[in-house]
Amino acid sequence: MAYSGNALSVRAADRIMDMITHGRFRPGDKLPNELELAGELEISRTTLREALRILATRGLVEVRRGVGTFVTRSQSIHADYDVLRIQNTNVNTKDLYEMRLMFEPQAARYACLRATDEEIETILRFGELDEQRIRQGDPLWDESEQQFHNAVASATHNPFITALLPIFNRAIHRGIILANEAPQVVEMTIHDHRLIMQYLRERNAEGARTAMYLHIINTMREFSIELD
């Protein structure tokens, strides 16, 4: 699962990426040591470590234990940086759910076509865990909801979709907050997830696409998000 981090660590990661894209650090360069870089950014070392983990999960830096952190030689660094910036953009719930509607139904379709058997089992396991936590009122519902949807997206084997996972997570987190004020969304989510899982289990690509589309549409309606 992609590591999304908190707002402070995302901003710190954004600032480090500014240093890289503006040429202060080039591919292959070693970043300053933890104490020095944290001091320059005026953040704690814990926040710096989270920021570096964000960049590492994007493949933009490599942490070599006992040696230091190095800028990778990835050719996609600017594209990944743009995605990271989007994570920290102030957008409303409608924008986030429209983004999900554009990408996630098709992601479910491709997951059916491309996922390994092990990946399908992982998706189903996260779906079952999510339902269990929802019914128990577990505060970790947010985490398992993200794991379920992230597992579907990851099973597309498309790096552009997986790069969007932190943004999916942001939308899901916003939805969980709203769901706490709309109990009817809970049962609807369980029903919709079961349908998505059924089609994934059967490798029914069009069924999975339609079920994911309806899940997002249903959620938007429950949250009174205008459908254009």
C-alpha positions in Angstrom: 0.0 0.0 0.0 1.2 3.5 -0.8 2.3 5.6 2.1 0.3 8.8 2.3 1.7 10.4 5.4 0.3 13.4 7.3 0.0 17.0 6.1 3.3 18.1 7.7 5.3 15.2 6.3 3.8 15.7 2.9 4.8 19.4 2.9 8.3 18.4 4.0 8.5 15.9 1.2 7.3 18.6 -1.2 10.1 21.0 0.0 12.7 18.3 -0.5 11.4 17.6 -4.0 11.7 21.4 -4.7 15.4 21.1 -3.9 15.7 18.2 -6.3 13.8 19.6 -9.2 15.6 23.0 -8.9 18.9 21.2 -9.2 20.3 21.5 -5.6 20.4 17.7 -5.5 20.7 15.6 -8.7 20.1 12.0 -9.4 22.7 9.9 -7.5 23.4 12.6 -4.9 23.3 11.9 -1.2 21.0 14.1 0.8 22.4 15.9 3.9 22.3 13.9 7.1 19.1 13.6 9.1 20.0 16.2 11.8 21.2 18.8 9.2 18.2 18.4 6.9 15.6 18.4 9.7 17.2 21.6 11.0 17.1 23.3 7.6 13.5 22.4 7.1 12.6 23.3 10.8 10.9 20.0 11.4 11.4 17.1 13.8 13.5 14.1 12.7 10.4 12.0 13.0 8.6 14.1 10.4 11.7 14.1 8.2 11.7 10.3 8.3 8.1 10.2 7.3 8.7 12.6 4.4 11.6 10.5 3.2 9.4 7.4 3.4 6.8 9.2 1.2 9.5 10.0 -1.4 10.9 6.4 -1.1 7.5 4.8 -1.8 7.3 7.0 -4.9 10.7 5.7 -6.0 12.2 9.2 -5.8 14.8 8.6 -3.1 16.6 5.5 -1.9 17.3 5.0 1.8 20.4 2.9 2.2 20.6 1.7 5.8 23.8 2.8 7.5 24.9 4.8 4.5 22.3 7.6 3.9 19.5 8.7 1.6 20.2 9.2 -2.2 18.2 10.7 -5.0 17.3 8.0 -7.5 18.0 8.1 -11.1 14.4 7.7 -12.1 13.4 9.4 -15.4 9.8 9.9 -14.1 10.8 12.1 -11.2 9.0 15.2 -12.5 5.8 13.3 -13.1 5.9 11.8 -9.6 6.6 15.2 -8.2 3.5 16.6 -9.8 1.4 13.8 -8.2 2.9 14.6 -4.8 2.0 18.3 -5.2 -1.6 17.3 -6.0 -1.8 15.5 -2.6 -1.3 18.8 -0.9 -3.7 20.8 -3.0 -6.7 22.2 -1.3 -9.6 20.6 -3.2 -13.2 19.9 -2.1 -15.0 16.6 -1.6 -16.8 16.9 -5.0 -13.5 17.2 -6.8 -12.1 14.2 -5.0 -15.1 12.0 -5.7 -15.2 13.0 -9.4 -11.6 11.9 -9.6 -12.5 8.6 -8.1 -15.4 8.2 -10.5 -13.0 8.8 -13.5 -10.5 6.2 -12.5 -11.7 3.6 -10.0 -14.4 1.8 -12.1 -11.9 1.2 -14.9 -9.3 0.2 -12.3 -11.6 -2.5 -11.0 -12.1 -3.7 -14.6 -8.3 -4.0 -15.2 -7.8 -5.6 -11.8 -10.1 -8.4 -13.0 -8.1 -8.8 -16.2 -4.6 -8.5 -14.8 -4.5 -9.4 -11.1 -2.7 -12.6 -10.0 -4.7 -15.1 -7.9 -2.8 -13.9 -4.9 -3.7 -10.3 -5.6 -7.4 -11.2 -5.9 -7.1 -13.0 -2.5 -5.5 -9.9 -1.0 -8.4 -7.7 -2.2 -11.0 -10.1 -0.8 -9.2 -10.3 2.5 -9.1 -6.6 2.8 -12.7 -6.4 1.9 -13.7 -8.9 4.6 -11.6 -7.1 7.1 -13.2 -3.8 6.2 -16.7 -5.2 6.7 -15.7 -6.6 10.0 -14.3 -3.2 11.2 -17.3 -1.3 9.9 -19.7 -3.5 11.8 -17.7 -3.2 15.0 -17.4 0.6 14.7 -13.7 0.2 14.7 -11.8 3.5 14.1 -9.4 1.5 11.9 -12.2 1.4 9.3 -10.5 4.2 7.5 -7.3 2.2 7.2 -9.0 -1.0 5.9 -11.2 1.0 3.5 -8.1 2.4 2.0 -6.4 -1.0 1.9 -9.3 -2.5 0.0 -9.5 0.2 -2.7 -5.7 0.5 -2.9 -5.4 -3.3 -3.5 -7.8 -3.0 -6.4 -5.9 -0.1 -7.9 -2.5 -1.9 -7.4 -3.8 -5.0 -9.1 -4.1 -3.0 -12.4 -0.3 -3.2 -12.7 -0.4 0.4 -14.0 2.2 2.7 -12.4 0.1 5.8 -13.2 -2.9 4.4 -11.3 -0.7 3.4 -8.3 0.8 6.9 -8.3 -2.7 8.2 -7.6 -3.1 6.0 -4.5 -2.4 8.8 -2.0 -5.1 10.9 -3.6 -7.6 8.0 -3.5 -6.7 7.7 0.2 -7.4 11.4 0.7 -10.8 11.0 -0.9 -11.6 7.9 1.1 -10.6 9.6 4.3 -12.9 12.5 3.6 -15.7 10.1 2.9 -15.2 8.2 6.2 -15.6 11.5 8.0 -18.9 12.2 6.2 -20.0 8.6 6.7 -19.8 9.0 10.5 -22.6 11.6 10.1 -24.7 9.4 7.7 -25.2 5.9 9.2 -27.1 4.7 6.1 -23.8 4.9 4.1 -22.4 2.1 6.3 -24.8 -0.6 5.1 -24.6 0.7 1.5 -20.8 0.5 1.6 -20.9 -3.1 2.9 -23.4 -4.1 0.1 -21.4 -2.4 -2.6 -18.1 -3.9 -1.5 -19.7 -7.4 -1.5 -20.8 -6.9 -5.1 -17.4 -5.6 -6.2 -15.7 -8.6 -4.5 -18.1 -11.1 -6.1 -17.3 -9.9 -9.6 -13.6 -9.8 -8.8 -13.8 -13.3 -7.5 -15.5 -14.4 -10.7 -13.1 -12.4 -12.9 -16.1 -10.6 -14.4 -14.4 -7.4 -15.6 -17.5 -5.5 -16.7 -19.4 -6.5 -13.6 -16.6 -5.2 -11.4 -16.4 -2.0 -13.4 -20.1 -1.4 -13.1 -20.2 -2.3 -9.4 -17.4 0.1 -8.6 -19.1 2.9 -10.6 -22.3 2.4 -8.8 -20.5 2.3 -5.4 -19.0 5.7 -6.0 -22.2 7.1 -7.5 -24.2 5.8 -4.5 -21.8 7.4 -2.1 -21.9 10.7 -3.9 -25.7 10.7 -3.7 -25.7 9.9 0.0 -23.3 12.8 0.6 -25.5 15.1 -1.5 -22.6 15.6 -4.0 -24.0 17.0 -7.2 -23.8 14.7 -10.2 -23.2 16.7 -13.4 
